[in-house]
Amino acid sequence: MNSLFKALNDETRREILEMLKKKDLTAGEIADHFNITKPSISHHLDLLKQAGLVEASKQGQFIYYSLNTSVVDEILKWFMQFKSK
């Protein structure tokens, strides 16, 4: 859970998740959206993968990143347990 909150604690990573909510993207496509270096984007993607929020799949010479909705569902369930009845 700590890696999850660490991943969500950064605005850039949250923006990446918003982008991936719409469609799967390559690291280059994600990097084009930001004014930071490609190695920095790779670092953000790595932290998102470690937290289980993002999955990567190789297609030819490209790696496509997608939102891992099962982890998002688990997060929502975890938060919902704190909702008062």
Biopython code that builds the backbone (N, CA, C, O; Angstrom):
import numpy as np
from Bio.PDB.StructureBuilder import StructureBuilder

atoms = [
    (1, "MET", "N", (0.824, -1.197, 0.000)),
    (1, "MET", "CA", (0.000, 0.000, 0.000)),
    (1, "MET", "C", (0.865, 1.257, 0.000)),
    (1, "MET", "O", (0.471, 2.277, -0.565)),
    (2, "ASN", "N", (2.048, 1.195, 0.632)),
    (2, "ASN", "CA", (2.927, 2.361, 0.672)),
    (2, "ASN", "C", (3.384, 2.773, -0.722)),
    (2, "ASN", "O", (3.419, 3.962, -1.042)),
    (3, "SER", "N", (3.738, 1.784, -1.560)),
    (3, "SER", "CA", (4.183, 2.119, -2.923)),
    (3, "SER", "C", (3.035, 2.711, -3.725)),
    (3, "SER", "O", (3.252, 3.542, -4.606)),
    (4, "LEU", "N", (1.834, 2.291, -3.426)),
    (4, "LEU", "CA", (0.661, 2.828, -4.099)),
    (4, "LEU", "C", (0.480, 4.309, -3.777)),
    (4, "LEU", "O", (0.292, 5.128, -4.676)),
    (5, "PHE", "N", (0.537, 4.641, -2.506)),
    (5, "PHE", "CA", (0.371, 6.040, -2.113)),
    (5, "PHE", "C", (1.546, 6.896, -2.575)),
    (5, "PHE", "O", (1.365, 8.064, -2.918)),
    (6, "LYS", "N", (2.737, 6.328, -2.587)),
    (6, "LYS", "CA", (3.889, 7.056, -3.110)),
    (6, "LYS", "C", (3.677, 7.376, -4.589)),
    (6, "LYS", "O", (3.983, 8.479, -5.042)),
    (7, "ALA", "N", (3.153, 6.411, -5.333)),
    (7, "ALA", "CA", (2.905, 6.626, -6.763)),
    (7, "ALA", "C", (1.844, 7.702, -6.985)),
    (7, "ALA", "O", (1.956, 8.512, -7.904)),
    (8, "LEU", "N", (0.830, 7.705, -6.152)),
    (8, "LEU", "CA", (-0.264, 8.670, -6.317)),
    (8, "LEU", "C", (0.068, 10.052, -5.767)),
    (8, "LEU", "O", (-0.678, 11.007, -5.987)),
    (9, "ASN", "N", (1.176, 10.159, -5.058)),
    (9, "ASN", "CA", (1.550, 11.412, -4.410)),
    (9, "ASN", "C", (2.139, 12.440, -5.370)),
    (9, "ASN", "O", (2.439, 13.559, -4.954)),
    (10, "ASP", "N", (2.310, 12.094, -6.626)),
    (10, "ASP", "CA", (2.955, 12.993, -7.577)),
    (10, "ASP", "C", (1.973, 13.401, -8.678)),
    (10, "ASP", "O", (1.293, 12.556, -9.260)),
    (11, "GLU", "N", (1.908, 14.692, -8.953)),
    (11, "GLU", "CA", (0.972, 15.216, -9.957)),
    (11, "GLU", "C", (1.234, 14.646, -11.352)),
    (11, "GLU", "O", (0.292, 14.337, -12.082)),
    (12, "THR", "N", (2.499, 14.506, -11.721)),
    (12, "THR", "CA", (2.829, 13.960, -13.040)),
    (12, "THR", "C", (2.308, 12.535, -13.172)),
    (12, "THR", "O", (1.741, 12.176, -14.204)),
    (13, "ARG", "N", (2.492, 11.735, -12.152)),
    (13, "ARG", "CA", (2.010, 10.354, -12.198)),
    (13, "ARG", "C", (0.491, 10.297, -12.238)),
    (13, "ARG", "O", (-0.079, 9.437, -12.910)),
    (14, "ARG", "N", (-0.164, 11.194, -11.535)),
    (14, "ARG", "CA", (-1.630, 11.240, -11.599)),
    (14, "ARG", "C", (-2.101, 11.635, -12.997)),
    (14, "ARG", "O", (-3.098, 11.110, -13.493)),
    (15, "GLU", "N", (-1.381, 12.559, -13.630)),
    (15, "GLU", "CA", (-1.723, 12.949, -15.005)),
    (15, "GLU", "C", (-1.518, 11.785, -15.972)),
    (15, "GLU", "O", (-2.313, 11.588, -16.891)),
    (16, "ILE", "N", (-0.456, 11.022, -15.763)),
    (16, "ILE", "CA", (-0.212, 9.842, -16.604)),
    (16, "ILE", "C", (-1.379, 8.864, -16.473)),
    (16, "ILE", "O", (-1.847, 8.317, -17.472)),
    (17, "LEU", "N", (-1.846, 8.646, -15.252)),
    (17, "LEU", "CA", (-2.984, 7.754, -15.041)),
    (17, "LEU", "C", (-4.227, 8.268, -15.752)),
    (17, "LEU", "O", (-4.984, 7.488, -16.330)),
    (18, "GLU", "N", (-4.438, 9.575, -15.711)),
    (18, "GLU", "CA", (-5.579, 10.171, -16.423)),
    (18, "GLU", "C", (-5.471, 9.918, -17.921)),
    (18, "GLU", "O", (-6.467, 9.611, -18.576)),
    (19, "MET", "N", (-4.266, 10.046, -18.460)),
    (19, "MET", "CA", (-4.052, 9.799, -19.887)),
    (19, "MET", "C", (-4.331, 8.339, -20.232)),
    (19, "MET", "O", (-4.961, 8.042, -21.247)),
    (20, "LEU", "N", (-3.863, 7.443, -19.387)),
    (20, "LEU", "CA", (-4.027, 6.015, -19.651)),
    (20, "LEU", "C", (-5.467, 5.560, -19.443)),
    (20, "LEU", "O", (-5.858, 4.492, -19.913)),
    (21, "LYS", "N", (-6.247, 6.359, -18.748)),
    (21, "LYS", "CA", (-7.662, 6.059, -18.580)),
    (21, "LYS", "C", (-8.369, 6.106, -19.940)),
    (21, "LYS", "O", (-9.339, 5.386, -20.177)),
    (22, "LYS", "N", (-7.861, 6.968, -20.826)),
    (22, "LYS", "CA", (-8.481, 7.146, -22.142)),
    (22, "LYS", "C", (-8.038, 6.089, -23.148)),
    (22, "LYS", "O", (-8.845, 5.588, -23.931)),
    (23, "LYS", "N", (-6.729, 5.749, -23.121)),
    (23, "LYS", "CA", (-6.227, 4.727, -24.052)),
    (23, "LYS", "C", (-4.808, 4.335, -23.673)),
    (23, "LYS", "O", (-4.123, 5.058, -22.950)),
    (24, "ASP", "N", (-4.371, 3.173, -24.173)),
    (24, "ASP", "CA", (-3.006, 2.711, -23.951)),
    (24, "ASP", "C", (-2.054, 3.598, -24.745)),
    (24, "ASP", "O", (-2.369, 4.016, -25.859)),
    (25, "LEU", "N", (-0.893, 3.881, -24.170)),
    (25, "LEU", "CA", (0.075, 4.778, -24.809)),
    (25, "LEU", "C", (1.490, 4.241, -24.654)),
    (25, "LEU", "O", (1.781, 3.477, -23.733)),
    (26, "THR", "N", (2.364, 4.649, -25.566)),
    (26, "THR", "CA", (3.782, 4.338, -25.439)),
    (26, "THR", "C", (4.425, 5.393, -24.533)),
    (26, "THR", "O", (3.839, 6.444, -24.269)),
    (27, "ALA", "N", (5.628, 5.096, -24.069)),
    (27, "ALA", "CA", (6.355, 6.061, -23.228)),
    (27, "ALA", "C", (6.593, 7.356, -23.999)),
    (27, "ALA", "O", (6.502, 8.446, -23.433)),
    (28, "GLY", "N", (6.896, 7.235, -25.292)),
    (28, "GLY", "CA", (7.114, 8.428, -26.120)),
    (28, "GLY", "C", (5.870, 9.291, -26.221)),
    (28, "GLY", "O", (5.954, 10.517, -26.137)),
    (29, "GLU", "N", (4.714, 8.662, -26.401)),
    (29, "GLU", "CA", (3.460, 9.410, -26.472)),
    (29, "GLU", "C", (3.172, 10.105, -25.149)),
    (29, "GLU", "O", (2.683, 11.235, -25.123)),
    (30, "ILE", "N", (3.478, 9.426, -24.059)),
    (30, "ILE", "CA", (3.286, 10.036, -22.742)),
    (30, "ILE", "C", (4.255, 11.196, -22.557)),
    (30, "ILE", "O", (3.866, 12.265, -22.084)),
    (31, "ALA", "N", (5.508, 10.989, -22.926)),
    (31, "ALA", "CA", (6.538, 12.030, -22.763)),
    (31, "ALA", "C", (6.209, 13.278, -23.568)),
    (31, "ALA", "O", (6.506, 14.392, -23.136)),
    (32, "ASP", "N", (5.597, 13.100, -24.738)),
    (32, "ASP", "CA", (5.248, 14.252, -25.583)),
    (32, "ASP", "C", (4.271, 15.197, -24.901)),
    (32, "ASP", "O", (4.184, 16.371, -25.262)),
    (33, "HIS", "N", (3.544, 14.695, -23.928)),
    (33, "HIS", "CA", (2.545, 15.492, -23.214)),
    (33, "HIS", "C", (3.175, 16.387, -22.132)),
    (33, "HIS", "O", (2.552, 17.345, -21.675)),
    (34, "PHE", "N", (4.401, 16.068, -21.732)),
    (34, "PHE", "CA", (5.041, 16.764, -20.615)),
    (34, "PHE", "C", (6.283, 17.514, -21.065)),
    (34, "PHE", "O", (6.861, 17.217, -22.111)),
    (35, "ASN", "N", (6.675, 18.468, -20.279)),
    (35, "ASN", "CA", (7.887, 19.240, -20.535)),
    (35, "ASN", "C", (8.997, 18.778, -19.583)),
    (35, "ASN", "O", (9.644, 19.586, -18.918)),
    (36, "ILE", "N", (9.197, 17.454, -19.538)),
    (36, "ILE", "CA", (10.269, 16.871, -18.735)),
    (36, "ILE", "C", (10.981, 15.823, -19.583)),
    (36, "ILE", "O", (10.484, 15.428, -20.638)),
    (37, "THR", "N", (12.127, 15.381, -19.126)),
    (37, "THR", "CA", (12.938, 14.457, -19.928)),
    (37, "THR", "C", (12.297, 13.067, -20.020)),
    (37, "THR", "O", (11.500, 12.671, -19.169)),
    (38, "LYS", "N", (12.664, 12.353, -21.065)),
    (38, "LYS", "CA", (12.155, 10.990, -21.242)),
    (38, "LYS", "C", (12.623, 10.055, -20.114)),
    (38, "LYS", "O", (11.849, 9.208, -19.670)),
    (39, "PRO", "N", (13.875, 10.190, -19.643)),
    (39, "PRO", "CA", (14.259, 9.366, -18.487)),
    (39, "PRO", "C", (13.387, 9.635, -17.249)),
    (39, "PRO", "O", (13.111, 8.720, -16.474)),
    (40, "SER", "N", (12.962, 10.871, -17.070)),
    (40, "SER", "CA", (12.070, 11.193, -15.945)),
    (40, "SER", "C", (10.718, 10.512, -16.119)),
    (40, "SER", "O", (10.149, 9.997, -15.156)),
    (41, "ILE", "N", (10.205, 10.510, -17.348)),
    (41, "ILE", "CA", (8.942, 9.820, -17.627)),
    (41, "ILE", "C", (9.096, 8.324, -17.353)),
    (41, "ILE", "O", (8.208, 7.699, -16.774)),
    (42, "SER", "N", (10.215, 7.760, -17.769)),
    (42, "SER", "CA", (10.473, 6.335, -17.514)),
    (42, "SER", "C", (10.479, 6.041, -16.022)),
    (42, "SER", "O", (9.958, 5.013, -15.588)),
    (43, "HIS", "N", (11.061, 6.930, -15.241)),
    (43, "HIS", "CA", (11.077, 6.773, -13.784)),
    (43, "HIS", "C", (9.651, 6.792, -13.228)),
    (43, "HIS", "O", (9.294, 5.955, -12.399)),
    (44, "HIS", "N", (8.838, 7.751, -13.688)),
    (44, "HIS", "CA", (7.447, 7.828, -13.239)),
    (44, "HIS", "C", (6.688, 6.553, -13.609)),
    (44, "HIS", "O", (5.927, 6.023, -12.799)),
    (45, "LEU", "N", (6.898, 6.064, -14.832)),
    (45, "LEU", "CA", (6.224, 4.848, -15.278)),
    (45, "LEU", "C", (6.670, 3.641, -14.452)),
    (45, "LEU", "O", (5.866, 2.764, -14.134)),
    (46, "ASP", "N", (7.945, 3.608, -14.111)),
    (46, "ASP", "CA", (8.459, 2.514, -13.290)),
    (46, "ASP", "C", (7.796, 2.502, -11.908)),
    (46, "ASP", "O", (7.421, 1.441, -11.407)),
    (47, "LEU", "N", (7.654, 3.667, -11.301)),
    (47, "LEU", "CA", (6.995, 3.743, -9.988)),
    (47, "LEU", "C", (5.530, 3.331, -10.081)),
    (47, "LEU", "O", (5.008, 2.677, -9.178)),
    (48, "LEU", "N", (4.868, 3.710, -11.168)),
    (48, "LEU", "CA", (3.478, 3.310, -11.367)),
    (48, "LEU", "C", (3.364, 1.804, -11.560)),
    (48, "LEU", "O", (2.416, 1.182, -11.079)),
    (49, "LYS", "N", (4.332, 1.218, -12.266)),
    (49, "LYS", "CA", (4.336, -0.239, -12.450)),
    (49, "LYS", "C", (4.591, -0.943, -11.118)),
    (49, "LYS", "O", (3.925, -1.928, -10.802)),
    (50, "GLN", "N", (5.549, -0.445, -10.341)),
    (50, "GLN", "CA", (5.852, -1.048, -9.037)),
    (50, "GLN", "C", (4.634, -1.032, -8.117)),
    (50, "GLN", "O", (4.435, -1.953, -7.326)),
    (51, "ALA", "N", (3.824, 0.015, -8.224)),
    (51, "ALA", "CA", (2.616, 0.131, -7.404)),
    (51, "ALA", "C", (1.476, -0.716, -7.961)),
    (51, "ALA", "O", (0.437, -0.862, -7.315)),
    (52, "GLY", "N", (1.663, -1.270, -9.149)),
    (52, "GLY", "CA", (0.634, -2.096, -9.756)),
    (52, "GLY", "C", (-0.452, -1.319, -10.467)),
    (52, "GLY", "O", (-1.449, -1.899, -10.898)),
    (53, "LEU", "N", (-0.273, -0.003, -10.598)),
    (53, "LEU", "CA", (-1.281, 0.831, -11.234)),
    (53, "LEU", "C", (-1.229, 0.784, -12.760)),
    (53, "LEU", "O", (-2.213, 1.077, -13.440)),
    (54, "VAL", "N", (-0.065, 0.411, -13.280)),
    (54, "VAL", "CA", (0.153, 0.411, -14.730)),
    (54, "VAL", "C", (0.761, -0.927, -15.135)),
    (54, "VAL", "O", (1.582, -1.502, -14.419)),
    (55, "GLU", "N", (0.339, -1.402, -16.293)),
    (55, "GLU", "CA", (0.923, -2.603, -16.881)),
    (55, "GLU", "C", (1.589, -2.223, -18.190)),
    (55, "GLU", "O", (1.173, -1.276, -18.857)),
    (56, "ALA", "N", (2.633, -2.972, -18.556)),
    (56, "ALA", "CA", (3.355, -2.711, -19.804)),
    (56, "ALA", "C", (3.329, -3.964, -20.661)),
    (56, "ALA", "O", (3.514, -5.078, -20.169)),
    (57, "SER", "N", (3.096, -3.762, -21.960)),
    (57, "SER", "CA", (3.132, -4.900, -22.888)),
    (57, "SER", "C", (3.881, -4.475, -24.148)),
    (57, "SER", "O", (3.634, -3.411, -24.716)),
    (58, "LYS", "N", (4.802, -5.338, -24.563)),
    (58, "LYS", "CA", (5.631, -5.044, -25.730)),
    (58, "LYS", "C", (4.876, -5.448, -26.988)),
    (58, "LYS", "O", (4.362, -6.561, -27.097)),
    (59, "GLN", "N", (4.822, -4.519, -27.932)),
    (59, "GLN", "CA", (4.196, -4.765, -29.226)),
    (59, "GLN", "C", (5.174, -4.290, -30.295)),
    (59, "GLN", "O", (5.281, -3.095, -30.570)),
    (60, "GLY", "N", (5.881, -5.239, -30.891)),
    (60, "GLY", "CA", (6.923, -4.866, -31.842)),
    (60, "GLY", "C", (8.058, -4.204, -31.101)),
    (60, "GLY", "O", (8.565, -4.740, -30.116)),
    (61, "GLN", "N", (8.461, -3.034, -31.575)),
    (61, "GLN", "CA", (9.555, -2.317, -30.918)),
    (61, "GLN", "C", (9.071, -1.346, -29.846)),
    (61, "GLN", "O", (9.877, -0.654, -29.223)),
    (62, "PHE", "N", (7.774, -1.295, -29.632)),
    (62, "PHE", "CA", (7.213, -0.355, -28.661)),
    (62, "PHE", "C", (6.680, -1.078, -27.438)),
    (62, "PHE", "O", (6.253, -2.231, -27.509)),
    (63, "ILE", "N", (6.714, -0.375, -26.314)),
    (63, "ILE", "CA", (6.087, -0.857, -25.087)),
    (63, "ILE", "C", (4.879, 0.035, -24.834)),
    (63, "ILE", "O", (5.000, 1.255, -24.722)),
    (64, "TYR", "N", (3.722, -0.593, -24.748)),
    (64, "TYR", "CA", (2.492, 0.143, -24.480)),
    (64, "TYR", "C", (2.141, 0.017, -23.009)),
    (64, "TYR", "O", (2.223, -1.061, -22.420)),
    (65, "TYR", "N", (1.749, 1.141, -22.431)),
    (65, "TYR", "CA", (1.371, 1.198, -21.026)),
    (65, "TYR", "C", (-0.144, 1.317, -20.932)),
    (65, "TYR", "O", (-0.772, 2.047, -21.700)),
    (66, "SER", "N", (-0.721, 0.592, -19.982)),
    (66, "SER", "CA", (-2.158, 0.630, -19.781)),
    (66, "SER", "C", (-2.469, 0.684, -18.294)),
    (66, "SER", "O", (-1.671, 0.266, -17.456)),
    (67, "LEU", "N", (-3.635, 1.204, -17.993)),
    (67, "LEU", "CA", (-4.097, 1.308, -16.618)),
    (67, "LEU", "C", (-4.515, -0.073, -16.131)),
    (67, "LEU", "O", (-5.244, -0.785, -16.822)),
    (68, "ASN", "N", (-4.058, -0.449, -14.950)),
    (68, "ASN", "CA", (-4.426, -1.727, -14.352)),
    (68, "ASN", "C", (-5.682, -1.497, -13.522)),
    (68, "ASN", "O", (-5.606, -1.104, -12.357)),
    (69, "THR", "N", (-6.826, -1.743, -14.125)),
    (69, "THR", "CA", (-8.091, -1.420, -13.463)),
    (69, "THR", "C", (-8.378, -2.311, -12.260)),
    (69, "THR", "O", (-9.119, -1.906, -11.365)),
    (70, "SER", "N", (-7.808, -3.513, -12.219)),
    (70, "SER", "CA", (-8.064, -4.376, -11.064)),
    (70, "SER", "C", (-7.470, -3.770, -9.789)),
    (70, "SER", "O", (-8.064, -3.883, -8.717)),
    (71, "VAL", "N", (-6.315, -3.133, -9.900)),
    (71, "VAL", "CA", (-5.717, -2.478, -8.729)),
    (71, "VAL", "C", (-6.544, -1.258, -8.336)),
    (71, "VAL", "O", (-6.720, -0.977, -7.150)),
    (72, "VAL", "N", (-7.046, -0.542, -9.324)),
    (72, "VAL", "CA", (-7.898, 0.613, -9.041)),
    (72, "VAL", "C", (-9.143, 0.148, -8.293)),
    (72, "VAL", "O", (-9.575, 0.799, -7.342)),
    (73, "ASP", "N", (-9.719, -0.972, -8.715)),
    (73, "ASP", "CA", (-10.886, -1.524, -8.008)),
    (73, "ASP", "C", (-10.543, -1.870, -6.559)),
    (73, "ASP", "O", (-11.339, -1.611, -5.655)),
    (74, "GLU", "N", (-9.368, -2.451, -6.334)),
    (74, "GLU", "CA", (-8.941, -2.790, -4.975)),
    (74, "GLU", "C", (-8.782, -1.538, -4.116)),
    (74, "GLU", "O", (-9.143, -1.538, -2.939)),
    (75, "ILE", "N", (-8.242, -0.477, -4.704)),
    (75, "ILE", "CA", (-8.073, 0.786, -3.969)),
    (75, "ILE", "C", (-9.436, 1.314, -3.545)),
    (75, "ILE", "O", (-9.629, 1.722, -2.399)),
    (76, "LEU", "N", (-10.377, 1.301, -4.483)),
    (76, "LEU", "CA", (-11.712, 1.806, -4.175)),
    (76, "LEU", "C", (-12.367, 0.995, -3.057)),
    (76, "LEU", "O", (-12.995, 1.563, -2.163)),
    (77, "LYS", "N", (-12.221, -0.320, -3.105)),
    (77, "LYS", "CA", (-12.767, -1.167, -2.045)),
    (77, "LYS", "C", (-12.136, -0.816, -0.697)),
    (77, "LYS", "O", (-12.819, -0.754, 0.325)),
    (78, "TRP", "N", (-10.823, -0.587, -0.713)),
    (78, "TRP", "CA", (-10.121, -0.256, 0.522)),
    (78, "TRP", "C", (-10.650, 1.064, 1.091)),
    (78, "TRP", "O", (-10.906, 1.170, 2.290)),
    (79, "PHE", "N", (-10.814, 2.085, 0.207)),
    (79, "PHE", "CA", (-11.323, 3.368, 0.674)),
    (79, "PHE", "C", (-12.764, 3.266, 1.173)),
    (79, "PHE", "O", (-13.139, 3.912, 2.151)),
    (80, "MET", "N", (-13.559, 2.454, 0.495)),
    (80, "MET", "CA", (-14.968, 2.344, 0.845)),
    (80, "MET", "C", (-15.183, 1.749, 2.243)),
    (80, "MET", "O", (-16.221, 1.979, 2.862)),
    (81, "GLN", "N", (-14.213, 0.995, 2.731)),
    (81, "GLN", "CA", (-14.392, 0.422, 4.062)),
    (81, "GLN", "C", (-14.412, 1.489, 5.151)),
    (81, "GLN", "O", (-14.847, 1.233, 6.274)),
    (82, "PHE", "N", (-13.937, 2.690, 4.812)),
    (82, "PHE", "CA", (-13.916, 3.781, 5.788)),
    (82, "PHE", "C", (-15.166, 4.648, 5.732)),
    (82, "PHE", "O", (-15.357, 5.539, 6.560)),
    (83, "LYS", "N", (-16.006, 4.377, 4.754)),
    (83, "LYS", "CA", (-17.229, 5.154, 4.615)),
    (83, "LYS", "C", (-18.174, 4.789, 5.757)),
    (83, "LYS", "O", (-18.404, 3.612, 6.036)),
    (84, "SER", "N", (-18.714, 5.804, 6.405)),
    (84, "SER", "CA", (-19.639, 5.533, 7.500)),
    (84, "SER", "C", (-21.010, 5.169, 6.926)),
    (84, "SER", "O", (-21.397, 5.616, 5.846)),
    (85, "LYS", "N", (-21.707, 4.365, 7.669)),
    (85, "LYS", "CA", (-23.026, 3.880, 7.206)),
    (85, "LYS", "C", (-24.135, 4.734, 7.709)),
    (85, "LYS", "O", (-25.300, 4.468, 7.415)),
]
sb = StructureBuilder()
sb.init_structure("model")
sb.init_model(0)
sb.init_chain("A")
sb.init_seg("    ")
for serial, (resi, resn, name, xyz) in enumerate(atoms, 1):
    if name == "N":
        sb.init_residue(resn, " ", resi, " ")
    sb.init_atom(name, np.array(xyz, "f"), 0.0, 1.0, " ", f" {name:<3s}", serial, name[0])
structure = sb.get_structure()
